[in-house]
Amino acid sequence: MFPQRLDSPLAYDIAKAMMDGFNRHYQLFRSESARAKHRFETADWHGQQRAQRERIEFYDLRVREASMRLEREFKAGELPMDVWQQIKLHYIGLLVNHHQPELAETFFNSVTTKILHRSYFQNDFIFVRPAVSTEYIENDEPAAKPTYRSYYPQRGTLQDSLVAMVRDFDLRLEFEDLERDVAHVVQELATRIGEVKLRANFQIQVLSSLFFRNKGAYIVGKLINGFNELPFALPLLHSQPPDGAPQAATEGIFGQSTPGKLVIDAMLVGEDDLLILFSFARAYFMVDIGIPSAYVQFLRSMMPRMPRAEIYNALGLAKQGKTLFYRDFLYHLRHSTDRFRIAPGIKGMVMLVFDLPSFPYVFKVIKDFYPPPKDTTREQIKGKYLLVKQHDRVGRMADTQEYSEVAFPRARFDDSLIAEIEKFAPSQLEISDRDGDGQQEVIIKHVYIERRMIPLNIYLQEAFDAGVDEPFARGQIERAVVEYGNAIKDMVAANIFPGDMLFKNFGITRHGKVVFYDYDEIEYITDCNFRKVPQPRNEEEEMSGEVWYSVGPHDVFPETFAPFLLGNSAVREVFMKHHADLLDAAFWQSHKERIAAGHVYDVFPYEQERRFMRKYPAASAAHA
């Protein structure tokens, strides 16, 4: 029950101190995001990657600062619960007219749960549901950027409006040929719209801030034509020299290039293209956002199939994404009746994986012990998952949400799953009647949650079972194996060696992309030593069934991948046609050397064939 009076002299001061902590956090978060524009303009690619990595740590640092301040100045952990109830009410008052109220509520939850004992995590003390609406928030300050800008081509040509739209982002670099690139955009729109007539009052709306990631910047918006909306994104890149020409932008010792001229590299159109751009398997964007809920609402109108939690994640607001995900999960539990089970597929040696059939995510618990040849620890495994969280995932490594002390209804667990956890991860399991209501709970001490995918080995087995002579099955095998090799090459470009490359450690997304999700053996390419298997020196070595040559802890022999991966002739045929270089140590070593020298590879969230320089080579060559 909430108090009838607000009579604590400390309650408002504590609420204000907590709000000050959040405001400091968001100011730092937004400032770092805004600096991405300068890093893009100066081609500071390593600086961009470093900022993306460090920004992830901002939230936990500010929560720690705020909780320490509350303990130091107010002895907050010793205050009675009626005072904490008043603190929450004062905090709600401070949320009125705030531009990031949903984020501030999550910050309140984080600080409060860090200070109070778990038994107090009840509706009266934290924000289980939002207390303040995020609808129609606007910043009316004169210097504030609007959430989005609108352009009305009927006042001029479509070409002129698009040129003005791009120039309004005020990038401090010259375009190679903006008129040419916009002409390609107009052509792409005409192809997509087809025979549909543009109405007299059609408009283009674009979000006011650019979206920065890796070496690209993206204009994100939609064309509104009567009742129809067409979402799009325009990737902006530094231009590349024609094939065979010397590099105009040389990599410096810190991975910074001499900036080239700008080009619009492609046009992504439609929800499917945008879903891939904002995928859970990609690094978070750097975006200067004043009102996050307005950006999320705009993006959700473009991608209605994407959960709001994942949109917040994509914007770098992972704690808010985590909050919304857990609310969605609890809501789903309330409105479903199926039971948690051991996840289908080959069981892993390190992770125990379970799922709820009606829920599109899996739950991964680190086991307490690992059979040979695994030689690792719980802390090392958590370190690998943190590495992936902070790295550019290049569309090939699944993002994970990490939770502690997660409570599930015991009645929703299969007995076989409980037995599995008791056998392999007993330290992570607690079963109790914590609320004293006779309803048992399963409490998992530490769990990772990630999007469910079809394991690649199961996907391939379905094709094998249908028969490799069947055209559909053969096409399925070819697409999967080509994508598998592409996934590995994208990870190589991001300085990642997956370690265990077996098909069971990769999954197929709903868009047909292959994504890696088993991180316990992941390493940086630059930490590996890629070697060819030495030639045997005598017949005894040649006939030996054991490894007769020395192997260091970071040695990798790519040619030895083949026996584990290419036992099926149909798989081998496709793999050797498209990705035989993955079995050559020289391929890996050359990438390692370039990365070590400071080179940052381009990894595109769209096919190479979509690039304007490929689709319109004559125009590109004429202006090169």
Helices and strands as residue ranges (DSSP letters): H 11-34, H 36-41, H 45-55, H 58-74, G 76-78, H 81-95, H 101-115, G 118-120, E 148-151, G 153-155, H 158-167, H 178-193, E 203-207, E 211-213, E 216-225, E 228-238, E 262-264, E 268-269, H 271-277, H 292-302, H 308-314, H 318-334, E 341-342, E 351-355, E 361-366, H 378-390, E 401-409, G 410-412, H 415-424, G 426-428, E 429-432, E 441-451, E 454-455, H 456-466, H 471-493, E 496-497, G 503-505, E 506-508, E 514-516, E 523-524, G 525-527, E 529-530, H 539-543, E 555-556, G 558-560, H 561-565, H 569-579, G 580-583, H 585-596, G 608-610, H 612-615, H 617-622
